[in-house]
Amino acid sequence: MNIFESYLGALGTIISDLGAADKLPRDLNLKNVTIEPPRDASHGDISTNVAMVLTKQARMKPRDIAELVAEGLNALEDVEKVDVAGPGFINITLKPHVIQQQVSTILKAAGSYGRSALGKRERVNVEYVSVNPTGPLHVGHCRGAIFGDALASLLDFTGYDVSREYYINDAGGQIDVLARSAYVRYQEALGIEIEEIPEGLYPGAYLIPVGQALAKEFGDKWRDAPESEWLGDIRTFATNAMMDLIRADLDTLGIRHDVFFSELTLHNENRIQPALDQLEEKGLIYTGVLEAPKGTKPDDWEERPQTLFKATEFGDDVDRAVMKSDGSWTYFAADVAYHYDKIQRGFTTLIDVWGADHGGYVKRVESVIKALGGDKIDFDVRLCQMVKLLRGGEPVKMSKRSGNFITMRDIVEEVGKDVVRFIMLTRKNDASLEFDFTKVTEQSKDNPVFYVQYAHARVHSVLRKAQTAFPDLDISREALARADMSVFTDPSEQTLIKNMLNWPRLVESAALAREPHRIAYYLYELASEFHALWNKGNDNVDLRFIIEDDTQKTVSRLALISAVASLIATGLDILGVEPVEEM
């Protein structure tokens, strides 16, 4: 149950009734009306800007509108009182039992509390990671992988039909470099001494097993063969090996894609031209010459006729080449075909998660999506900033395994999946993030993942102690949902419940904004309020969770904290983090 949404519906009925009574104009647009917790908790439980929004439409003073609406709100059964503040803000205080009974609602809903039909099963494609298959994933890939995975889970939780996708960039020149690098390791596996990896090739030790596998599979077949004989086969072999490595890396974070889409298939199955034909039919393809890139000296620039897409008609800075002067496709042409394929598969929302270094590529892809899908396709690129790795405030040295960067697996193996996933979601995706190995493993309030998991574990510790203190007590979720909730009168308890009340609204707003980090923020705040109530019980015996001479109150308190644990578990599940029961 989303209590804010229910009061938004009630508000709509009141406005409609006032229109029917000619006290307000009819058919007022309530699109920008909000129902939310007031910024100052002392002002009540719910606040709305309805009067401020409608003042221009109704041609009335907001205060006059507020007074009319307040009268209707006061008549609602669960409303204690309504106050009109300032120029026309409306603050609503609900009757105590309305707030208290939300604990039962949360327990009955269990992991479904906050789940909604917001997305109306709209088909959404979330493409993330999509790293060139030339080596293991590094820390920068790690952040994008976690962000994309959590975003997909968040959208699924709020009613969207989500497909998780990985685009394999296996058709470019970097795959030739991979093949040549693997060939060096293949020679090494055959006993040829390699003093130094040639410049321009991948030096990482992760290719040693690939070379050994090639030697085992093909023997000395290509030992002295010219590149033309082995390049194609080793390209395929090495690419498959790298994708196996990448999938294994992702698996350490619990990330599994629904679709792995190969760029190479676009070329091999002649699927690029049909996509460009769609643009040509709209008069958006022509032969022309691009201006020299900014900063390029005239002597360095050769004007060449190319096949171009009119990207500038859709907001891009320049038109974009889709075919080179030699007749070969550009990388952008494959991107056009790939996104056209997504549209053809029936997705109406396309979300691409890229590294921040790809920011300059956004406009050209946006332009072609507009050209292909018009207003029917929602295209959204989410850029993830790089992560700075520290240890006790000092930069972390490079990984021996990769050759020149810290691998994702290095991080996961040291601190664990849950820590990595949660910390990577403690900042908005386009904000810089520091990952300090020392801080993320501290057992303190300053370590958010520990603090949230500790709250969940603490609840289960209390439940185990309660079972010992009251062996015959039924502490199942169903039994606790029937507890007397009227005992929650302390301000700390009220604050905790009201925060949980905000979860359905918070999760929907996070989905609409496509910002899963809001879930991490919320869980930390909820955990803080739970720990505060725990500490308050140390000073006030009546607020303790287990009261040995008062079974009824104990059951009620167990219901409250079980609701907290249930909600934390739900939120952590969206983030892909395990809600541990012992620490």
C-alpha positions as CSV (number, residue, x, y, z in Angstrom):
1,M,0.0,0.0,0.0
2,N,1.3,3.4,-1.0
3,I,-0.4,5.7,1.5
4,F,0.7,8.8,-0.3
5,E,-0.8,7.5,-3.5
6,S,-4.1,6.7,-1.8
7,Y,-4.3,10.3,-0.5
8,L,-3.5,11.6,-3.9
9,G,-6.5,9.7,-5.2
10,A,-8.6,11.1,-2.3
11,L,-7.4,14.6,-3.2
12,G,-8.5,14.1,-6.8
13,T,-12.0,13.2,-5.7
14,I,-12.2,16.3,-3.4
15,I,-11.1,18.5,-6.3
16,S,-13.7,16.9,-8.6
17,D,-16.4,17.3,-6.0
18,L,-15.5,21.0,-5.6
19,G,-15.7,21.4,-9.3
20,A,-19.2,19.8,-9.4
21,A,-20.3,22.2,-6.7
22,D,-18.9,25.1,-8.7
23,K,-16.5,26.1,-5.9
24,L,-13.6,25.4,-8.3
25,P,-13.3,25.2,-12.0
26,R,-14.0,21.7,-13.5
27,D,-11.4,19.5,-15.1
28,L,-8.3,21.0,-13.4
29,N,-5.0,19.4,-14.3
30,L,-3.5,17.7,-11.2
31,K,-0.4,16.4,-13.0
32,N,2.1,18.5,-10.9
33,V,0.4,18.0,-7.6
34,T,2.5,16.1,-5.0
35,I,1.6,14.3,-1.9
36,E,4.7,13.7,0.3
37,P,6.0,13.8,3.9
38,P,6.4,17.4,5.1
39,R,10.0,18.7,5.4
40,D,9.4,19.4,9.0
41,A,8.0,16.3,10.8
42,S,6.3,18.6,13.3
43,H,4.0,19.8,10.6
44,G,2.2,16.5,10.3
45,D,2.3,13.3,8.3
46,I,1.4,14.4,4.7
47,S,1.9,17.6,2.9
48,T,0.5,18.7,-0.5
49,N,1.2,21.6,-2.9
50,V,-2.2,21.3,-4.6
51,A,-3.3,24.9,-3.9
52,M,0.0,26.3,-5.3
53,V,-0.3,24.2,-8.4
54,L,-3.9,25.0,-9.1
55,T,-3.9,28.8,-8.4
56,K,-3.1,29.8,-12.0
57,Q,-5.5,27.4,-13.5
58,A,-8.3,28.3,-11.1
59,R,-7.5,32.0,-11.1
60,M,-7.8,32.0,-7.4
61,K,-5.5,32.8,-4.5
62,P,-3.7,29.6,-3.3
63,R,-4.9,30.2,0.3
64,D,-8.5,30.3,-0.8
65,I,-8.1,27.0,-2.7
66,A,-6.3,25.5,0.3
67,E,-9.1,26.4,2.6
68,L,-11.7,24.7,0.3
69,V,-9.5,21.5,-0.1
70,A,-8.8,21.4,3.7
71,E,-12.5,21.2,4.4
72,G,-12.8,18.1,2.2
73,L,-9.7,16.5,3.7
74,N,-10.9,17.1,7.3
75,A,-14.0,15.0,6.4
76,L,-11.9,12.0,5.6
77,E,-12.2,9.2,8.2
78,D,-8.5,8.7,8.9
79,V,-7.6,12.4,9.1
80,E,-6.9,13.9,12.6
81,K,-6.5,17.5,11.5
82,V,-5.6,19.6,8.5
83,D,-3.6,22.9,8.7
84,V,-3.1,25.5,6.0
85,A,0.3,27.0,6.2
86,G,1.9,30.1,4.6
87,P,0.5,31.1,1.2
88,G,-1.4,27.8,0.9
89,F,0.6,24.7,1.7
90,I,-1.7,22.0,3.2
91,N,-0.4,19.7,6.1
92,I,-2.3,16.7,7.1
93,T,-2.0,14.8,10.4
94,L,-3.4,11.3,10.4
95,K,-5.0,9.6,13.3
96,P,-2.5,7.5,15.3
97,H,-3.9,4.1,14.4
98,V,-3.4,4.8,10.7
99,I,0.3,5.1,11.2
100,Q,0.6,2.3,13.7
101,Q,-1.3,-0.2,11.6
102,Q,1.2,0.2,8.7
103,V,3.5,-2.1,10.7
104,S,0.9,-4.9,10.1
105,T,0.6,-3.9,6.4
106,I,4.3,-4.2,5.9
107,L,4.5,-7.6,7.6
108,K,1.6,-9.0,5.6
109,A,3.1,-7.8,2.3
110,A,6.6,-9.1,3.3
111,G,9.0,-8.7,0.4
112,S,6.2,-7.2,-1.8
113,Y,5.8,-4.1,0.3
114,G,6.5,-1.2,-2.1
115,R,6.3,-3.3,-5.2
116,S,4.1,-1.5,-7.7
117,A,2.6,-1.5,-11.2
118,L,4.2,1.9,-12.0
119,G,5.8,0.6,-15.2
120,K,2.7,-1.0,-16.6
121,R,4.8,-3.8,-18.0
122,E,6.5,-1.4,-20.4
123,R,9.4,-3.2,-22.2
124,V,12.7,-1.8,-21.1
125,N,16.1,-2.8,-22.4
126,V,19.0,-2.1,-20.0
127,E,22.3,-2.5,-21.6
128,Y,25.3,-2.4,-19.3
129,V,28.9,-3.5,-18.9
130,S,29.4,-4.1,-22.7
131,V,33.1,-4.2,-22.3
132,N,35.4,-5.0,-25.2
133,P,36.2,-8.7,-24.8
134,T,39.9,-8.2,-24.6
135,G,40.5,-8.8,-20.9
136,P,39.1,-9.1,-17.4
137,L,36.8,-6.4,-16.0
138,H,38.4,-3.6,-14.0
139,V,37.1,-1.3,-11.3
140,G,35.5,1.2,-13.7
141,H,33.5,-1.6,-15.4
142,C,32.6,-2.8,-11.9
143,R,30.7,0.4,-11.1
144,G,28.7,0.4,-14.4
145,A,27.9,-3.3,-14.0
146,I,26.5,-2.8,-10.5
147,F,24.7,0.3,-11.4
148,G,23.0,-1.3,-14.4
149,D,22.1,-4.4,-12.6
150,A,20.6,-2.6,-9.6
151,L,18.7,-0.3,-12.0
152,A,17.3,-3.3,-13.8
153,S,16.1,-4.8,-10.5
154,L,14.6,-1.5,-9.4
155,L,12.7,-1.2,-12.7
156,D,11.5,-4.8,-12.4
157,F,10.3,-4.1,-8.8
158,T,8.2,-1.2,-10.0
159,G,6.4,-3.0,-12.7
160,Y,8.5,-2.7,-15.9
161,D,9.3,-5.7,-18.2
162,V,13.1,-5.5,-18.1
163,S,15.7,-7.3,-20.2
164,R,19.3,-7.1,-19.1
165,E,21.7,-7.0,-22.1
166,Y,25.4,-7.1,-22.9
167,Y,26.7,-5.8,-26.2
168,I,29.8,-7.8,-27.3
169,N,32.1,-5.5,-29.2
170,D,33.7,-8.3,-31.2
171,A,34.0,-6.8,-34.7
172,G,36.6,-4.0,-34.3
173,G,40.3,-3.8,-34.6
174,Q,40.8,-4.4,-30.9
175,I,39.8,-8.0,-31.5
176,D,42.7,-8.4,-34.0
177,V,45.0,-7.0,-31.3
178,L,43.6,-9.6,-28.9
179,A,44.2,-12.4,-31.4
180,R,47.8,-11.3,-31.9
181,S,48.3,-11.0,-28.1
182,A,46.9,-14.5,-27.7
183,Y,49.2,-15.8,-30.5
184,V,52.2,-14.6,-28.5
185,R,51.0,-16.5,-25.5
186,Y,50.4,-19.5,-27.8
187,Q,54.0,-19.4,-29.0
188,E,55.1,-19.1,-25.3
189,A,53.1,-22.2,-24.5
190,L,54.8,-24.1,-27.3
191,G,58.2,-23.3,-25.7
192,I,59.2,-20.3,-27.7
193,E,60.9,-17.8,-25.4
194,I,59.1,-14.5,-25.2
195,E,61.4,-11.8,-23.7
196,E,58.9,-9.0,-23.9
197,I,55.3,-8.6,-25.2
198,P,55.5,-6.5,-28.4
199,E,54.4,-2.9,-28.0
200,G,50.7,-2.4,-28.8
201,L,49.6,-5.9,-27.7
202,Y,47.9,-6.8,-24.4
203,P,50.5,-7.7,-21.8
204,G,48.3,-9.1,-19.1
205,A,49.0,-12.5,-17.5
206,Y,45.3,-13.4,-18.0
207,L,46.2,-14.4,-21.6
208,I,48.6,-17.1,-20.5
209,P,45.8,-19.7,-20.0
210,V,44.4,-18.7,-23.4
211,G,47.7,-19.4,-25.1
212,Q,48.0,-22.7,-23.2
213,A,44.5,-23.7,-24.3
214,L,45.3,-22.9,-27.9
215,A,48.4,-25.1,-27.7
216,K,46.4,-27.9,-26.2
217,E,43.7,-27.6,-28.8
218,F,45.8,-27.0,-32.0
219,G,49.2,-28.2,-31.1
220,D,51.9,-26.6,-33.2
221,K,49.6,-26.1,-36.2
222,W,50.2,-22.4,-36.3
223,R,53.6,-22.2,-34.8
224,D,55.3,-20.9,-37.9
225,A,52.2,-20.1,-40.0
226,P,51.6,-16.6,-41.4
227,E,49.0,-14.4,-39.7
228,S,46.6,-14.8,-42.5
229,E,46.2,-18.5,-41.7
230,W,45.5,-18.2,-37.9
231,L,44.1,-14.7,-37.3
232,G,40.4,-15.6,-37.9
233,D,40.4,-18.8,-35.8
234,I,42.4,-17.3,-33.0
235,R,40.1,-14.2,-33.0
236,T,37.1,-16.5,-32.4
237,F,38.9,-18.7,-29.8
238,A,40.3,-15.7,-27.8
239,T,37.0,-13.8,-27.9
240,N,35.1,-16.8,-26.6
241,A,37.7,-17.2,-23.9
242,M,37.5,-13.6,-22.9
243,M,33.7,-13.7,-22.7
244,D,33.9,-16.8,-20.5
245,L,36.3,-14.8,-18.3
246,I,34.0,-11.8,-18.2
247,R,31.0,-13.9,-17.4
248,A,32.9,-15.5,-14.5
249,D,33.9,-12.0,-13.3
250,L,30.3,-10.8,-13.4
251,D,29.2,-14.0,-11.6
252,T,31.3,-13.0,-8.6
253,L,29.0,-10.0,-8.3
254,G,25.9,-12.0,-8.9
255,I,25.3,-10.3,-12.2
256,R,23.7,-12.4,-15.0
257,H,22.5,-10.9,-18.3
258,D,19.5,-12.2,-20.2
259,V,21.0,-11.4,-23.6
260,F,24.5,-11.3,-25.0
261,F,24.4,-9.6,-28.4
262,S,27.3,-9.9,-30.7
263,E,28.3,-7.0,-32.9
264,L,29.9,-9.4,-35.3
265,T,26.5,-10.9,-36.2
266,L,25.4,-7.5,-37.5
267,H,28.2,-7.7,-40.0
268,N,28.1,-11.4,-40.8
269,E,24.3,-11.4,-41.2
270,N,24.2,-8.2,-43.3
271,R,22.0,-6.4,-40.8
272,I,23.6,-2.9,-41.0
273,Q,22.3,-1.9,-44.4
274,P,18.6,-2.6,-43.6
275,A,18.9,-0.3,-40.6
276,L,20.5,2.5,-42.7
277,D,17.8,1.9,-45.4
278,Q,15.3,3.1,-42.7
279,L,17.2,6.4,-42.5
280,E,17.7,6.7,-46.3
281,E,13.9,6.3,-46.8
282,K,13.5,9.5,-44.6
283,G,16.1,11.4,-46.7
284,L,18.7,11.3,-43.8
285,I,21.6,9.7,-45.7
286,Y,23.8,11.5,-48.1
287,T,27.4,11.6,-49.5
288,G,29.5,14.5,-48.2
289,V,32.7,15.7,-46.7
290,L,33.1,16.4,-43.0
291,E,35.0,19.4,-41.7
292,A,38.3,18.7,-40.0
293,P,38.0,18.0,-36.3
294,K,38.7,20.9,-34.0
295,G,42.4,21.2,-33.2
296,T,43.5,19.3,-36.3
297,K,46.1,21.1,-38.5
298,P,45.1,21.5,-42.2
299,D,48.1,19.5,-43.2
300,D,47.0,16.6,-41.2
301,W,43.5,16.5,-42.7
302,E,42.4,14.8,-45.9
303,E,39.0,15.6,-47.2
304,R,37.3,12.4,-48.2
305,P,33.7,11.8,-49.5
306,Q,31.8,9.6,-47.0
307,T,28.3,8.3,-46.5
308,L,26.8,10.5,-43.8
309,F,23.8,10.6,-41.5
310,K,22.1,13.9,-41.0
311,A,22.6,13.9,-37.2
312,T,22.5,17.7,-36.9
313,E,18.8,17.6,-37.8
314,F,18.3,15.8,-34.4
315,G,20.5,17.9,-32.1
316,D,24.0,16.5,-32.8
317,D,26.9,18.9,-33.4
318,V,28.0,17.5,-36.7
319,D,26.7,14.9,-39.2
320,R,28.1,11.4,-38.7
321,A,29.8,9.0,-41.0
322,V,28.2,5.6,-41.4
323,M,30.4,4.4,-44.3
324,K,34.0,5.3,-45.0
325,S,35.4,6.3,-48.4
326,D,36.7,2.8,-48.9
327,G,33.2,1.3,-48.5
328,S,33.7,-0.2,-45.1
329,W,31.2,0.5,-42.2
330,T,32.1,2.8,-39.4
331,Y,31.7,1.8,-35.8
332,F,28.7,4.2,-35.6
333,A,27.0,2.3,-38.4
334,A,27.0,-0.9,-36.3
335,D,25.6,1.1,-33.4
336,V,22.8,2.3,-35.6
337,A,22.0,-1.2,-36.6
338,Y,22.2,-2.5,-33.0
339,H,19.8,0.1,-31.6
340,Y,17.5,-0.4,-34.5
341,D,17.5,-4.1,-33.6
342,K,16.4,-3.2,-30.1
343,I,13.5,-1.2,-31.4
344,Q,12.5,-4.0,-33.7
345,R,12.5,-6.3,-30.7
346,G,9.7,-4.2,-29.2
347,F,11.5,-2.2,-26.6
348,T,10.0,1.3,-26.0
349,T,12.6,2.3,-23.5
350,L,16.3,1.9,-24.1
351,I,18.8,2.6,-21.3
352,D,22.5,2.4,-22.0
353,V,25.0,2.4,-19.2
354,W,28.4,3.7,-20.3
355,G,31.6,4.8,-18.8
356,A,32.1,8.6,-18.4
357,D,34.8,8.5,-21.2
358,H,32.0,7.8,-23.7
359,G,30.2,11.0,-22.9
360,G,31.1,12.5,-26.3
361,Y,29.3,9.7,-28.0
362,V,25.9,10.3,-26.5
363,K,24.6,13.0,-28.9
364,R,25.1,10.9,-32.1
365,V,23.3,7.9,-30.7
366,E,20.5,10.0,-29.3
367,S,20.1,11.6,-32.8
368,V,19.8,8.3,-34.6
369,I,17.3,7.0,-32.0
370,K,15.2,10.1,-32.6
371,A,15.5,9.5,-36.4
372,L,14.5,5.8,-36.1
373,G,11.9,5.9,-33.4
374,G,10.7,9.5,-33.0
375,D,8.9,10.2,-29.8
376,K,7.9,6.6,-29.4
377,I,11.3,5.6,-28.0
378,D,12.7,6.8,-24.7
379,F,16.5,6.6,-24.9
380,D,18.5,7.3,-21.8
381,V,22.3,7.1,-21.4
382,R,23.6,6.8,-17.9
383,L,27.3,7.7,-17.6
384,C,29.3,6.2,-14.7
385,Q,32.3,8.1,-13.4
386,M,35.5,6.2,-12.6
387,V,36.3,4.9,-9.2
388,K,39.4,5.9,-7.2
389,L,40.8,3.0,-5.3
390,L,42.5,3.8,-2.0
391,R,43.9,1.9,1.0
392,G,44.0,4.0,4.1
393,G,43.8,7.1,1.9
394,E,46.7,6.1,-0.4
395,P,46.2,5.1,-4.0
396,V,46.2,1.4,-4.7
397,K,49.0,0.0,-6.9
398,M,48.2,-1.8,-10.2
399,S,47.3,-5.5,-10.4
400,K,49.9,-8.1,-11.5
401,R,47.2,-10.2,-13.1
402,S,45.9,-7.5,-15.5
403,G,49.2,-5.8,-16.3
404,N,48.0,-2.3,-15.9
405,F,44.8,-2.0,-13.9
406,I,43.0,-3.3,-10.8
407,T,40.6,-6.1,-11.8
408,M,37.1,-6.3,-10.5
409,R,37.8,-9.8,-9.2
410,D,40.7,-8.5,-7.1
411,I,38.3,-6.2,-5.3
412,V,35.5,-8.7,-4.8
413,E,37.9,-11.4,-3.5
414,E,39.4,-9.0,-1.0
415,V,36.2,-7.4,0.5
416,G,33.3,-9.5,-0.7
417,K,30.4,-9.1,-3.2
418,D,28.1,-7.3,-0.8
419,V,30.5,-4.6,0.2
420,V,31.5,-3.9,-3.4
421,R,27.9,-3.7,-4.6
422,F,26.6,-1.5,-1.8
423,I,29.5,0.9,-1.8
424,M,29.3,1.4,-5.5
425,L,25.7,2.5,-5.1
426,T,26.4,5.1,-2.3
427,R,26.9,7.9,-4.9
428,K,24.9,8.9,-7.9
429,N,26.3,7.3,-11.0
430,D,27.7,10.5,-12.5
431,A,29.5,11.6,-9.3
432,S,33.0,10.6,-8.5
433,L,33.5,7.8,-6.0
434,E,36.3,6.8,-3.7
435,F,36.6,3.1,-2.7
436,D,38.9,2.8,0.3
437,F,39.6,-0.8,1.2
438,T,40.3,0.2,4.8
439,K,37.1,2.1,5.3
440,V,34.7,-0.2,3.6
441,T,35.7,-3.1,5.9
442,E,35.3,-1.0,9.1
443,Q,32.6,-2.1,11.5
444,S,31.3,1.4,12.3
445,K,28.5,3.8,11.5
446,D,30.7,5.4,8.9
447,N,30.6,2.2,6.8
448,P,27.1,2.2,5.3
449,V,27.0,-1.4,4.2
450,F,28.1,-2.6,7.6
451,Y,25.6,-0.3,9.4
452,V,22.6,-1.5,7.2
453,Q,23.5,-5.2,7.4
454,Y,24.1,-4.9,11.1
455,A,20.6,-3.5,11.6
456,H,19.1,-6.6,9.8
457,A,21.4,-8.9,11.8
458,R,20.4,-7.2,15.1
459,V,16.7,-7.7,14.5
460,H,17.3,-11.4,13.9
461,S,19.5,-11.6,17.0
462,V,16.5,-10.1,19.0
463,L,14.2,-12.6,17.5
464,R,16.4,-15.5,18.5
465,K,16.7,-14.1,22.1
466,A,12.9,-13.7,22.2
467,Q,12.4,-17.3,21.2
468,T,14.7,-18.3,24.1
469,A,12.9,-16.1,26.6
470,F,9.4,-17.1,25.4
471,P,9.8,-20.7,24.0
472,D,6.1,-21.0,23.2
473,L,5.7,-17.7,21.5
474,D,4.7,-17.6,17.9
475,I,6.9,-15.1,16.2
476,S,6.1,-15.9,12.6
477,R,5.4,-12.9,10.4
478,E,1.7,-13.9,10.2
479,A,1.4,-13.9,14.0
480,L,3.3,-10.7,14.5
481,A,1.1,-9.0,12.0
482,R,-1.8,-9.5,14.4
483,A,0.0,-7.8,17.3
484,D,-1.4,-4.8,19.1
485,M,0.1,-1.8,17.3
486,S,-1.4,0.8,19.5
487,V,1.7,0.6,21.8
488,F,3.8,2.6,19.3
489,T,3.4,6.0,20.9
490,D,7.0,7.1,21.5
491,P,8.3,9.7,18.9
492,S,11.2,7.4,18.0
493,E,8.8,4.6,17.1
494,Q,6.5,7.0,15.2
495,T,9.5,8.3,13.2
496,L,10.6,4.8,12.3
497,I,7.1,3.8,11.1
498,K,6.7,7.0,9.1
499,N,10.0,6.3,7.4
500,M,8.9,2.9,6.4
501,L,5.6,4.4,5.2
502,N,7.7,6.4,2.7
503,W,9.3,3.3,1.1
504,P,6.7,2.8,-1.7
505,R,6.9,6.4,-2.7
506,L,10.7,6.4,-2.5
507,V,11.1,3.3,-4.6
508,E,8.9,4.7,-7.3
509,S,10.6,8.0,-7.4
510,A,14.0,6.2,-7.6
511,A,12.7,4.2,-10.5
512,L,11.4,7.2,-12.3
513,A,14.7,9.1,-11.8
514,R,16.6,5.9,-12.7
515,E,18.7,6.4,-9.6
516,P,19.2,3.2,-7.5
517,H,21.6,5.0,-5.2
518,R,18.5,6.5,-3.5
519,I,17.7,3.0,-2.2
520,A,21.1,2.8,-0.5
521,Y,20.6,6.2,1.0
522,Y,17.2,5.2,2.3
523,L,18.4,2.0,3.8
524,Y,21.1,3.8,5.7
525,E,18.6,6.3,7.1
526,L,16.2,3.5,8.1
527,A,19.1,1.6,9.8
528,S,20.2,4.7,11.6
529,E,16.7,5.2,13.0
530,F,16.5,1.6,14.1
531,H,19.8,1.8,15.9
532,A,18.7,5.0,17.5
533,L,15.6,3.2,18.9
534,W,17.8,0.4,20.1
535,N,20.0,2.8,22.0
536,K,17.0,4.6,23.4
537,G,15.9,1.2,24.9
538,N,19.2,1.0,26.8
539,D,18.1,4.0,28.8
540,N,14.3,3.5,28.8
541,V,13.4,-0.1,29.8
542,D,9.8,0.4,28.5
543,L,11.2,0.9,25.0
544,R,13.2,-2.3,24.9
545,F,12.3,-4.9,22.3
546,I,12.0,-7.8,24.8
547,I,10.2,-7.1,28.0
548,E,10.2,-10.3,30.0
549,D,7.1,-9.5,32.2
550,D,5.0,-8.1,29.3
551,T,4.5,-10.7,26.5
552,Q,2.0,-8.5,24.6
553,K,4.3,-5.5,24.4
554,T,7.2,-7.8,23.4
555,V,5.2,-9.2,20.6
556,S,4.3,-5.7,19.4
557,R,8.0,-4.6,19.5
558,L,9.0,-7.7,17.7
559,A,6.4,-6.9,15.0
560,L,7.9,-3.4,14.6
561,I,11.5,-4.5,14.2
562,S,10.5,-7.5,12.0
563,A,8.9,-4.9,9.7
564,V,12.2,-3.0,9.6
565,A,14.1,-6.2,8.8
566,S,11.7,-7.1,6.1
567,L,12.0,-3.7,4.4
568,I,15.8,-3.7,4.7
569,A,15.9,-7.2,3.1
570,T,13.7,-5.9,0.3
571,G,15.9,-2.9,-0.4
572,L,19.1,-4.9,-0.2
573,D,17.6,-7.5,-2.6
574,I,17.1,-4.7,-5.2
575,L,20.7,-3.7,-4.7
576,G,21.9,-7.3,-5.0
577,V,23.2,-7.4,-1.4
578,E,22.5,-10.3,1.0
579,P,20.6,-9.4,4.1
580,V,22.7,-11.3,6.6
581,E,21.2,-12.6,9.9
582,E,24.4,-12.9,11.9
583,M,27.5,-10.8,12.0
